[in-house]
């Protein structure tokens, strides 16, 4: 499978996980966390040689982890995990900020 096809498949996994969450299918939603997170981290690893891909995929991986924590919190802990999920979302934003305000300008100056 080509990387782009793998990324598209990952989107399918992510949407299935979120659909289970929306439909309140707890068992299925929890089951979908592992393949979705695993695919995100694997795609991040595969794209690590390209700085732009690395930082964007780190942000996506952080986002999906936050999404999974939030879902678990809603399903089983009266939504008390939302503050933990916010940390993951913020980490994703930090990865993007580092890229767009640090790495990318440095790369452009080097050209």
N, C-alpha and C positions, 0 to 999 in steps of 0.2 A: 504494500500500500504506500502510495506517495504521501509525503508530509502534508500536502494540502488536503488530500482526501482524509487523512487521519484527523486533521484539525476539524474538518467538516463533520466527521463521525463523532468527535468529541462534543460538538455543539448538540448533536442528537442526544448523547448521553446526558448532557446538562439540561436540555429541555425535558427529557423524560423524568429526571430527578425533580425538577421544579414542578412538573405536572403532577407527580405523586404528592408533592408538598401541597399544592393547591387543592387537590382532591382529598387531602387528608388520608392518603393511603400510607400509613406509617411504616409498615413492614417493607413495602416496595420502595418507599422513599429512602429509608435507611440502607436498603440493599444497593440502591443506585449511587450512594455516596462513594463507595470504594472505586468502582470503575471510572467514575467521573473525575475524582481527585487523582487517581493513578494516571489516567490519560493526560490530565493537565500537567502533572509533574514530568511525565515521559516526554511530552511535546516540548516542555521547557528544556529538558536535557538535550533533546535532539537539536534544538535551535540555539544552543548556548554559544556557538561560534560566531553568530551574528549578534552584535550588541543590541540593535533595535529589537530583534526577536526575543532575545534573552530578557530584557527589561519588560517588554509587553507581556511575555508569557509568565514572568514572575508576578506581574500584577494580576493577570487572569487566575493564576494558581492561588494567590492570596484571596482574591474575590470569591472563588469557589469554596475555599476552606471556610471563609466567613459565612458564606451562604449555607454551607452544611451545618455549621455550629448553630446558626440562627434556626434552621429547620429542626434540629434535634431539641433545641430549647423550647420551640413552640410545641413540638410533639409531646415532650415528656417532662418539661420543667417550667411550665407556666410562663413561657417566654423570658425566663430569667437569664438566658445566655446571650441576649442581644448585646450587652456591653462588650462581651468577649468577641462577638462577631464584628462589632465596630472596629476593634483593634485590627482584625484581618483586613477589613475594607480600607482602613487608614494606611496600613502597610502597603497595600496595592497602589494607593494614590502616591505614597512616598516613592515607590519604585518608578512610577511614571514621571514624577517631578524630578527625581534624580536624573532620569534619562533626558527629559526635555530641557531642563535648566542647567544641567551639568555636563553630561556625556555628549549630547548632540552638539551644543555650541563648541565644545572642545574639538570634536571631530571636524566640524566645519572650519574652524580656525586652522587646523592642521592641513587642510586641503589647500 
